Amino acid sequence: MDDHNKACEYAFKECQLIVFVGAVGIAVRTIAPYIKNKLVDPAVLSVDEGGNFVIPLLSGHIGGANGFAKVLAKVIKATPVVTTATDVNKLFAVDEWAARNNMIINSMKAAKDFAAALVDGQEVGLFTDYPIISALPRQIVLKDKGVTGLAITKK
């Protein structure tokens, strides 16, 4: 194992954010052996060597790579290249929201289905044990019966 792979393996275990400077392809090949899943992988960004683009490669929502990309791009006067469907369509991202609020997603499949319904333009239901004190994101409606897309509960 060369020094680059050792450094990447260490970073995957110990870091919340990894930033590669160089080609996306090299970054992808370097991180590939260490990718586990979106719940545990660190945020990974790639910045081209000219400092023109900041591209989140891994853990865009839960790991925060999309947000990190926007912040870093602003600092270095680059363009963030965020490609997740909820971000592209300016929609609520349940996984990102849960991560920011230290909540647990009980089913990643349900979270994916939730996001897909929003991207499809459908309304999704919200059931909560807690009072709602601000406006809900678009396409999300309070429901206490029937099909619910998101449940925030103590149970």
RAJO-V763019 format. One record per helix or strand. SS is the DSSP state (@ for helix, = for strand). FROM is the first residue (numbers start at 1). TO is the last residue. If there is no record, write none. Layout:
# RAJO-V763019
ss-><SS	SS>
from-><FROM	FROM>
to-><TO	TO>
This chain:
# RAJO-V763019
ss-><@	=	@	=	=	@	=	@	@	@	=	=	=>
from-><3	17	24	43	53	65	79	85	94	108	124	140	150>
to-><14	21	34	47	58	76	81	88	100	119	128	142	152>
